[in-house]
């Protein structure tokens, strides 16, 4: 199974990218590609800009990388209760090329934050909208207080309850 994973953030120290990569690598025998959203250069979306340049090359590359996957693991960063602006911008460009951005792939949706809310608001929004953009969300999980529950040195979740929940979510990703 080929899994494409990414954190919906452009932070160089993204805890969501860390979580997505960690979760994807828990899938036994999977070939994992972790995307860095900074690799997809797109200008700020507007219809005027779209008329000027056509399809943004970064959005085409993003869609191409997603097309290579059998499954997706996405962890959403939350900025003021919503998507991170850079992710939303890339996503908006991608939907102008292909509304079915996630290409009917099975997906595991995650979110985390440093606080107790665990980015649950953005995770809920992403999960509800997923079917409109071709994601078949098999499971979703919010990880609160990331640094209290994830050891950066060992690169592992330390909270046994959250680990069990993540393993259960991964099992669902593998199911039909």
PAVOGU-717793 format. One record per residue: residue number from 1; x, y, z of N, C-alpha, C in turn. Coordinates in nm, 4 decimals. Example, Ala and Ser with C-alpha at 12.3 -4.5 7.8 and 13.67 -1.06 7.14 Angstrom:
residues 2
NODE num n_u n_v n_w ca_u ca_v ca_w c_u c_v c_w
NODE 1 1.3190 -0.5690 0.7800 1.2300 -0.4500 0.7800 1.3200 -0.3300 0.7800;
NODE 2 1.2850 -0.2250 0.7080 1.3670 -0.1060 0.7140 1.2900 0.0030 0.7870;
This chain:
residues 176
NODE num n_u n_v n_w ca_u ca_v ca_w c_u c_v c_w
NODE 1 0.0843 -0.1179 0.0000 0.0000 0.0000 0.0000 0.0883 0.1236 0.0000;
NODE 2 0.0559 0.2175 -0.0878 0.1266 0.3455 -0.0926 0.0424 0.4483 -0.0172;
NODE 3 0.1036 0.5099 0.0819 0.0338 0.6105 0.1610 0.1011 0.7446 0.1426;
NODE 4 0.0206 0.8457 0.1125 0.0675 0.9831 0.1124 0.0175 1.0457 0.2411;
NODE 5 0.1095 1.1054 0.3160 0.0766 1.1690 0.4439 0.1249 1.3129 0.4408;
NODE 6 0.0496 1.3982 0.5088 0.0971 1.5359 0.5249 0.0258 1.6042 0.6393;
NODE 7 0.0950 1.7024 0.6936 0.0346 1.7928 0.7890 -0.0130 1.9139 0.7120;
NODE 8 -0.1360 1.9555 0.7355 -0.1938 2.0688 0.6621 -0.1435 2.1998 0.7216;
NODE 9 -0.0125 2.2181 0.7102 0.0583 2.3312 0.7683 0.1878 2.3496 0.6908;
NODE 10 0.2398 2.4710 0.6924 0.3700 2.4952 0.6296 0.4789 2.5238 0.7323;
NODE 11 0.4504 2.5034 0.8585 0.5503 2.5252 0.9624 0.6649 2.4252 0.9474;
NODE 12 0.7866 2.4731 0.9593 0.9024 2.3836 0.9509 0.9083 2.2889 1.0703;
NODE 13 0.8375 2.3211 1.1761 0.8342 2.2358 1.2960 0.6922 2.1848 1.3202;
NODE 14 0.6186 2.1586 1.2129 0.4779 2.1203 1.2224 0.4573 1.9915 1.3014;
NODE 15 0.3828 2.0029 1.4097 0.3475 1.8840 1.4876 0.2450 1.8003 1.4111;
NODE 16 0.1690 1.8627 1.3234 0.0730 1.7877 1.2429 0.1436 1.7049 1.1366;
NODE 17 0.2496 1.7571 1.0780 0.3293 1.6782 0.9840 0.3948 1.5618 1.0577;
NODE 18 0.4449 1.5872 1.1779 0.5039 1.4808 1.2594 0.4019 1.3720 1.2874;
NODE 19 0.2819 1.4116 1.3289 0.1770 1.3145 1.3607 0.1347 1.2357 1.2372;
NODE 20 0.1165 1.3022 1.1249 0.0755 1.2335 1.0019 0.1797 1.1297 0.9596;
NODE 21 0.3063 1.1681 0.9626 0.4125 1.0742 0.9258 0.4206 0.9571 1.0215;
NODE 22 0.4087 0.9860 1.1498 0.4100 0.8803 1.2518 0.2971 0.7817 1.2267;
NODE 23 0.1768 0.8325 1.2097 0.0604 0.7457 1.1909 0.0732 0.6625 1.0636;
NODE 24 0.1142 0.7245 0.9540 0.1269 0.6525 0.8276 0.2279 0.5396 0.8387;
NODE 25 0.3354 0.5641 0.9113 0.4390 0.4615 0.9258 0.3987 0.3484 1.0192;
NODE 26 0.2854 0.3602 1.0847 0.2330 0.2501 1.1655 0.1607 0.1460 1.0802;
NODE 27 0.1314 0.1792 0.9560 0.0642 0.0848 0.8666 0.1674 -0.0175 0.8204;
NODE 28 0.1454 -0.1390 0.8602 0.2399 -0.2468 0.8320 0.2616 -0.2641 0.6816;
NODE 29 0.3895 -0.2615 0.6424 0.4272 -0.2852 0.5040 0.3996 -0.1709 0.4076;
NODE 30 0.3538 -0.0588 0.4570 0.3198 0.0530 0.3687 0.4452 0.1247 0.3191;
NODE 31 0.4349 0.1750 0.1973 0.5349 0.2656 0.1414 0.4801 0.4057 0.1665;
NODE 32 0.5506 0.4836 0.2479 0.4988 0.6131 0.2930 0.5771 0.7270 0.2293;
NODE 33 0.5019 0.8224 0.1769 0.5603 0.9466 0.1277 0.4987 1.0593 0.2093;
NODE 34 0.5826 1.1328 0.2819 0.5350 1.2461 0.3614 0.5600 1.3732 0.2818;
NODE 35 0.4515 1.4420 0.2513 0.4614 1.5652 0.1740 0.4940 1.6839 0.2630;
NODE 36 0.5639 1.7794 0.2064 0.5908 1.9079 0.2710 0.5158 2.0126 0.1897;
NODE 37 0.4145 2.0745 0.2481 0.3332 2.1693 0.1728 0.4122 2.2890 0.1218;
NODE 38 0.5286 2.3147 0.1775 0.6139 2.4222 0.1266 0.6675 2.3929 -0.0133;
NODE 39 0.6601 2.2679 -0.0553 0.7091 2.2294 -0.1877 0.6121 2.2660 -0.2995;
NODE 40 0.4920 2.3106 -0.2642 0.3891 2.3403 -0.3633 0.3662 2.4906 -0.3692;
NODE 41 0.4395 2.5544 -0.4573 0.4345 2.7000 -0.4680 0.3086 2.7430 -0.5418;
NODE 42 0.2242 2.8161 -0.4716 0.1032 2.8727 -0.5321 0.0859 3.0153 -0.4815;
NODE 43 0.0428 3.1055 -0.5696 0.0152 3.2420 -0.5231 -0.1156 3.2438 -0.4445;
NODE 44 -0.1446 3.3544 -0.3824 -0.2710 3.3709 -0.3124 -0.3838 3.3586 -0.4145;
NODE 45 -0.4792 3.2685 -0.3865 -0.5843 3.2423 -0.4831 -0.6794 3.3600 -0.4985;
NODE 46 -0.7115 3.3892 -0.6238 -0.8217 3.4786 -0.6592 -0.8597 3.4438 -0.8028;
NODE 47 -0.9817 3.4738 -0.8399 -1.0227 3.4491 -0.9777 -0.9401 3.5323 -1.0748;
NODE 48 -0.9029 3.6519 -1.0335 -0.8191 3.7357 -1.1199 -0.6835 3.6706 -1.1441;
NODE 49 -0.6235 3.6171 -1.0381 -0.4933 3.5505 -1.0515 -0.5070 3.4250 -1.1369;
NODE 50 -0.6160 3.3534 -1.1196 -0.6398 3.2339 -1.1995 -0.6525 3.2700 -1.3481;
NODE 51 -0.7208 3.3794 -1.3805 -0.7324 3.4246 -1.5197 -0.5958 3.4628 -1.5755;
NODE 52 -0.5125 3.5186 -1.4889 -0.3799 3.5637 -1.5309 -0.2851 3.4470 -1.5568;
NODE 53 -0.2809 3.3494 -1.4671 -0.1805 3.2430 -1.4783 -0.2366 3.1071 -1.5180;
NODE 54 -0.3681 3.0907 -1.5119 -0.4263 2.9591 -1.5378 -0.4127 2.8728 -1.4142;
NODE 55 -0.3850 2.7473 -1.4330 -0.3713 2.6540 -1.3210 -0.2335 2.6688 -1.2568;
NODE 56 -0.2323 2.6818 -1.1269 -0.1045 2.6954 -1.0556 -0.0283 2.5638 -1.0602;
NODE 57 0.0986 2.5711 -1.0984 0.1788 2.4489 -1.1118 0.1916 2.3743 -0.9797;
NODE 58 0.1998 2.4463 -0.8685 0.2092 2.3802 -0.7387 0.0861 2.2970 -0.7077;
NODE 59 -0.0294 2.3446 -0.7462 -0.1534 2.2690 -0.7247 -0.1557 2.1441 -0.8120;
NODE 60 -0.1059 2.1556 -0.9344 -0.0988 2.0376 -1.0224 -0.0049 1.9323 -0.9634;
NODE 61 0.1070 1.9763 -0.9081 0.2019 1.8828 -0.8462 0.1401 1.8154 -0.7231;
NODE 62 0.0677 1.8922 -0.6426 -0.0014 1.8387 -0.5251 -0.1007 1.7300 -0.5665;
NODE 63 -0.1815 1.7576 -0.6668 -0.2779 1.6588 -0.7157 -0.2084 1.5346 -0.7707;
NODE 64 -0.0967 1.5537 -0.8378 -0.0203 1.4409 -0.8913 0.0319 1.3519 -0.7785;
NODE 65 0.0812 1.4136 -0.6721 0.1307 1.3348 -0.5591 0.0178 1.2581 -0.4911;
NODE 66 -0.0971 1.3194 -0.4768 -0.2115 1.2502 -0.4172 -0.2555 1.1339 -0.5061;
NODE 67 -0.2512 1.1530 -0.6374 -0.2931 1.0486 -0.7307 -0.2082 0.9221 -0.7192;
NODE 68 -0.0854 0.9361 -0.6707 0.0045 0.8212 -0.6578 -0.0284 0.7324 -0.5378;
NODE 69 -0.1152 0.7805 -0.4491 -0.1430 0.7105 -0.3234 -0.2564 0.6103 -0.3368;
NODE 70 -0.2474 0.5079 -0.2521 -0.3599 0.4162 -0.2325 -0.4462 0.4646 -0.1165;
NODE 71 -0.3846 0.5398 -0.0244 -0.4544 0.5922 0.0934 -0.3851 0.7196 0.1391;
NODE 72 -0.4590 0.7979 0.2175 -0.4087 0.9271 0.2660 -0.4147 0.9328 0.4178;
NODE 73 -0.3144 0.9969 0.4766 -0.3157 1.0309 0.6183 -0.2879 1.1800 0.6262;
NODE 74 -0.3878 1.2534 0.6732 -0.3775 1.3991 0.6792 -0.4015 1.4441 0.8220;
NODE 75 -0.3124 1.5289 0.8718 -0.3311 1.5872 1.0049 -0.3449 1.7383 0.9877;
NODE 76 -0.4568 1.7904 1.0357 -0.4934 1.9297 1.0137 -0.4484 2.0210 1.1272;
NODE 77 -0.3730 2.1227 1.0905 -0.3375 2.2280 1.1853 -0.4578 2.3202 1.1989;
NODE 78 -0.4757 2.3739 1.3166 -0.5876 2.4648 1.3407 -0.5353 2.6035 1.3727;
NODE 79 -0.5787 2.6999 1.2943 -0.5455 2.8401 1.3176 -0.6756 2.9140 1.3434;
NODE 80 -0.6931 2.9606 1.4651 -0.8139 3.0341 1.5031 -0.9416 2.9574 1.4685;
NODE 81 -0.9398 2.8269 1.4945 -1.0578 2.7438 1.4761 -1.0817 2.6947 1.3350;
NODE 82 -0.9890 2.7222 1.2430 -1.0093 2.6842 1.1038 -0.8794 2.6306 1.0435;
NODE 83 -0.8834 2.6062 0.9127 -0.7656 2.5580 0.8413 -0.6527 2.6611 0.8457;
NODE 84 -0.5311 2.6138 0.8416 -0.4163 2.7027 0.8226 -0.4300 2.7663 0.6845;
NODE 85 -0.4021 2.8950 0.6749 -0.4231 2.9705 0.5502 -0.3471 2.9104 0.4322;
NODE 86 -0.2240 2.8688 0.4527 -0.1444 2.8152 0.3418 -0.2057 2.6867 0.2867;
NODE 87 -0.2526 2.5990 0.3762 -0.3193 2.4762 0.3304 -0.4466 2.5115 0.2540;
NODE 88 -0.5278 2.5983 0.3095 -0.6549 2.6343 0.2462 -0.6311 2.6944 0.1093;
NODE 89 -0.5279 2.7741 0.0951 -0.4944 2.8339 -0.0336 -0.4562 2.7270 -0.1366;
NODE 90 -0.3687 2.6347 -0.0983 -0.3290 2.5250 -0.1878 -0.4513 2.4407 -0.2246;
NODE 91 -0.5326 2.4091 -0.1258 -0.6534 2.3305 -0.1473 -0.7476 2.4025 -0.2448;
NODE 92 -0.7647 2.5339 -0.2281 -0.8517 2.6098 -0.3181 -0.8012 2.6035 -0.4623;
NODE 93 -0.6707 2.6187 -0.4826 -0.6144 2.6071 -0.6166 -0.6390 2.4669 -0.6718;
NODE 94 -0.6164 2.3653 -0.5893 -0.6330 2.2271 -0.6345 -0.7776 2.1985 -0.6751;
NODE 95 -0.8741 2.2501 -0.6001 -1.0149 2.2235 -0.6333 -1.0565 2.2902 -0.7642;
NODE 96 -0.9865 2.3928 -0.8056 -1.0180 2.4577 -0.9334 -0.9721 2.3710 -1.0512;
NODE 97 -0.8766 2.2823 -1.0250 -0.8296 2.1891 -1.1281 -0.9117 2.0613 -1.1225;
NODE 98 -0.9319 2.0105 -1.0013 -1.0033 1.8844 -0.9799 -1.0779 1.8929 -0.8483;
NODE 99 -1.2108 1.9065 -0.8556 -1.2901 1.9168 -0.7328 -1.2708 1.7938 -0.6438;
NODE 100 -1.2549 1.6785 -0.7062 -1.2361 1.5523 -0.6359 -1.0876 1.5386 -0.5961;
NODE 101 -1.0387 1.6363 -0.5194 -0.8966 1.6478 -0.4857 -0.8399 1.5169 -0.4311;
NODE 102 -0.9142 1.4509 -0.3450 -0.8611 1.3327 -0.2772 -0.8908 1.2020 -0.3505;
NODE 103 -0.9415 1.2145 -0.4733 -0.9477 1.1057 -0.5712 -1.0117 0.9768 -0.5191;
NODE 104 -1.1123 0.9892 -0.4344 -1.1852 0.8732 -0.3802 -1.0939 0.7755 -0.3056;
NODE 105 -0.9917 0.8293 -0.2415 -0.8975 0.7473 -0.1646 -0.9474 0.7313 -0.0215;
NODE 106 -0.9230 0.6146 0.0395 -0.9503 0.6028 0.1826 -0.8544 0.6943 0.2588;
NODE 107 -0.9051 0.7532 0.3659 -0.8246 0.8517 0.4382 -0.8420 0.8372 0.5880;
NODE 108 -0.7350 0.8685 0.6575 -0.7362 0.8839 0.8022 -0.7135 1.0318 0.8268;
NODE 109 -0.8076 1.0955 0.8944 -0.7976 1.2373 0.9263 -0.7588 1.2527 1.0731;
NODE 110 -0.6563 1.3307 1.0954 -0.6049 1.3573 1.2288 -0.5961 1.5074 1.2497;
NODE 111 -0.5780 1.5462 1.3737 -0.5484 1.6853 1.4072 -0.4831 1.6853 1.5444;
NODE 112 -0.3955 1.7809 1.5648 -0.3353 1.7977 1.6965 -0.3024 1.9447 1.7167;
NODE 113 -0.2848 1.9777 1.8423 -0.2412 2.1124 1.8803 -0.1679 2.1006 2.0123;
NODE 114 -0.1064 2.2098 2.0537 -0.0362 2.2085 2.1816 -0.1321 2.2220 2.2989;
NODE 115 -0.2547 2.2598 2.2724 -0.3538 2.2789 2.3790 -0.4497 2.1621 2.3924;
NODE 116 -0.5372 2.1713 2.4915 -0.6275 2.0614 2.5219 -0.7369 2.0383 2.4187;
NODE 117 -0.7593 2.1350 2.3285 -0.8631 2.1184 2.2269 -0.8238 2.0242 2.1145;
NODE 118 -0.6938 2.0043 2.0959 -0.6457 1.9099 1.9955 -0.6868 1.9409 1.8527;
NODE 119 -0.7163 2.0674 1.8229 -0.7573 2.1096 1.6882 -0.8856 2.0394 1.6439;
NODE 120 -0.9710 2.0085 1.7398 -1.0949 1.9355 1.7115 -1.1889 2.0128 1.6196;
NODE 121 -1.1875 2.1456 1.6261 -1.2776 2.2246 1.5415 -1.2454 2.2078 1.3933;
NODE 122 -1.1198 2.2185 1.3567 -1.0826 2.2042 1.2164 -1.0997 2.0591 1.1720;
NODE 123 -1.0733 1.9649 1.2601 -1.0918 1.8240 1.2256 -1.2388 1.7961 1.1935;
NODE 124 -1.3282 1.8513 1.2730 -1.4715 1.8332 1.2481 -1.5106 1.8929 1.1131;
NODE 125 -1.4621 2.0117 1.0831 -1.4934 2.0765 0.9551 -1.4383 1.9953 0.8377;
NODE 126 -1.3161 1.9486 0.8506 -1.2528 1.8706 0.7432 -1.3269 1.7391 0.7203;
NODE 127 -1.3664 1.6743 0.8274 -1.4348 1.5458 0.8170 -1.5720 1.5615 0.7516;
NODE 128 -1.6436 1.6650 0.7889 -1.7762 1.6891 0.7306 -1.7664 1.7212 0.5812;
NODE 129 -1.6664 1.7977 0.5414 -1.6555 1.8374 0.4010 -1.5859 1.7325 0.3136;
NODE 130 -1.5201 1.6360 0.3727 -1.4393 1.5378 0.2994 -1.5103 1.4726 0.1808;
NODE 131 -1.6335 1.4252 0.1956 -1.6984 1.3574 0.0826 -1.7164 1.4465 -0.0407;
NODE 132 -1.7271 1.5764 -0.0211 -1.7438 1.6677 -0.1338 -1.6167 1.6814 -0.2169;
NODE 133 -1.5044 1.6368 -0.1605 -1.3764 1.6506 -0.2283 -1.3071 1.5167 -0.2478;
NODE 134 -1.3851 1.4087 -0.2422 -1.3351 1.2768 -0.2772 -1.2541 1.2058 -0.1721;
NODE 135 -1.2668 1.2428 -0.0463 -1.1979 1.1676 0.0592 -1.2975 1.0720 0.1243;
NODE 136 -1.2570 0.9500 0.1386 -1.3385 0.8500 0.2081 -1.2777 0.8319 0.3469;
NODE 137 -1.3213 0.9146 0.4397 -1.2629 0.9146 0.5738 -1.3062 0.7885 0.6475;
NODE 138 -1.2099 0.7022 0.6744 -1.2355 0.5763 0.7440 -1.2364 0.5956 0.8943;
NODE 139 -1.1607 0.6951 0.9419 -1.1538 0.7248 1.0853 -1.0938 0.8636 1.1020;
NODE 140 -1.1220 0.9233 1.2178 -1.0605 1.0516 1.2509 -1.0280 1.0517 1.3998;
NODE 141 -0.9249 1.1280 1.4341 -0.8797 1.1317 1.5733 -0.8094 1.2636 1.6009;
NODE 142 -0.8465 1.3237 1.7111 -0.7820 1.4455 1.7599 -0.6875 1.4072 1.8735;
NODE 143 -0.5671 1.4608 1.8690 -0.4673 1.4376 1.9743 -0.4475 1.5695 2.0491;
NODE 144 -0.4986 1.5809 2.1712 -0.4815 1.7047 2.2474 -0.3410 1.7160 2.3057;
NODE 145 -0.3041 1.8360 2.3415 -0.1789 1.8612 2.4165 -0.0634 1.7770 2.3623;
NODE 146 -0.0289 1.8003 2.2372 0.0659 1.7168 2.1645 0.1925 1.6846 2.2443;
NODE 147 0.2563 1.7855 2.2981 0.3847 1.7615 2.3649 0.3701 1.6848 2.4964;
NODE 148 0.2504 1.6799 2.5524 0.2253 1.5983 2.6712 0.1999 1.4525 2.6343;
NODE 149 0.1666 1.4271 2.5079 0.1268 1.2930 2.4655 0.2162 1.2309 2.3593;
NODE 150 0.3164 1.3053 2.3136 0.4059 1.2567 2.2084 0.5488 1.2908 2.2476;
NODE 151 0.6347 1.1910 2.2467 0.7757 1.2108 2.2795 0.8525 1.2381 2.1501;
NODE 152 0.8994 1.3598 2.1345 0.9692 1.3986 2.0123 1.1015 1.3235 1.9959;
NODE 153 1.1674 1.2894 2.1054 1.2955 1.2173 2.0956 1.2769 1.0776 2.0390;
NODE 154 1.1791 1.0051 2.0912 1.1557 0.8689 2.0432 1.0642 0.8678 1.9206;
NODE 155 0.9942 0.9795 1.8979 0.9028 0.9878 1.7847 0.7798 0.9011 1.8001;
NODE 156 0.7282 0.8927 1.9235 0.6140 0.8038 1.9491 0.5128 0.8679 2.0423;
NODE 157 0.3879 0.8259 2.0251 0.2847 0.8620 2.1214 0.3166 0.7935 2.2532;
NODE 158 0.3014 0.8651 2.3622 0.3300 0.8076 2.4945 0.2038 0.7770 2.5724;
NODE 159 0.0911 0.8298 2.5306 -0.0362 0.8072 2.5969 -0.0950 0.6769 2.5430;
NODE 160 -0.1079 0.5758 2.6289 -0.1517 0.4434 2.5825 -0.2939 0.4445 2.5278;
NODE 161 -0.3820 0.5247 2.5863 -0.5191 0.5326 2.5359 -0.5220 0.5920 2.3951;
NODE 162 -0.4484 0.7004 2.3743 -0.4422 0.7611 2.2413 -0.3734 0.6684 2.1414;
NODE 163 -0.2724 0.5955 2.1857 -0.2052 0.4985 2.0982 -0.3026 0.3914 2.0519;
NODE 164 -0.3833 0.3419 2.1441 -0.4838 0.2403 2.1096 -0.5858 0.2953 2.0114;
NODE 165 -0.6290 0.4189 2.0353 -0.7256 0.4811 1.9442 -0.6659 0.4996 1.8046;
NODE 166 -0.5388 0.5388 1.7989 -0.4734 0.5569 1.6694 -0.4575 0.4228 1.5982;
NODE 167 -0.4201 0.3194 1.6706 -0.4068 0.1862 1.6099 -0.5408 0.1381 1.5554;
NODE 168 -0.6473 0.1630 1.6282 -0.7810 0.1269 1.5821 -0.8168 0.2042 1.4549;
NODE 169 -0.7830 0.3324 1.4514 -0.8090 0.4146 1.3336 -0.7310 0.3621 1.2132;
NODE 170 -0.6080 0.3224 1.2347 -0.5251 0.2690 1.1266 -0.5819 0.1374 1.0745;
NODE 171 -0.6337 0.0547 1.1645 -0.6974 -0.0695 1.1211 -0.8150 -0.0403 1.0277;
NODE 172 -0.8891 0.0652 1.0561 -1.0017 0.1041 0.9707 -0.9540 0.1533 0.8338;
NODE 173 -0.8378 0.2168 0.8303 -0.7821 0.2636 0.7035 -0.7540 0.1441 0.6114;
NODE 174 -0.7143 0.0334 0.6700 -0.6835 -0.0867 0.5947 -0.8062 -0.1653 0.5509;
NODE 175 -0.9223 -0.1355 0.6100 -1.0432 -0.2134 0.5795 -1.1164 -0.1552 0.4594;
NODE 176 -1.1975 -0.2369 0.3982 -1.2767 -0.1897 0.2830 -1.3986 -0.1212 0.3252;
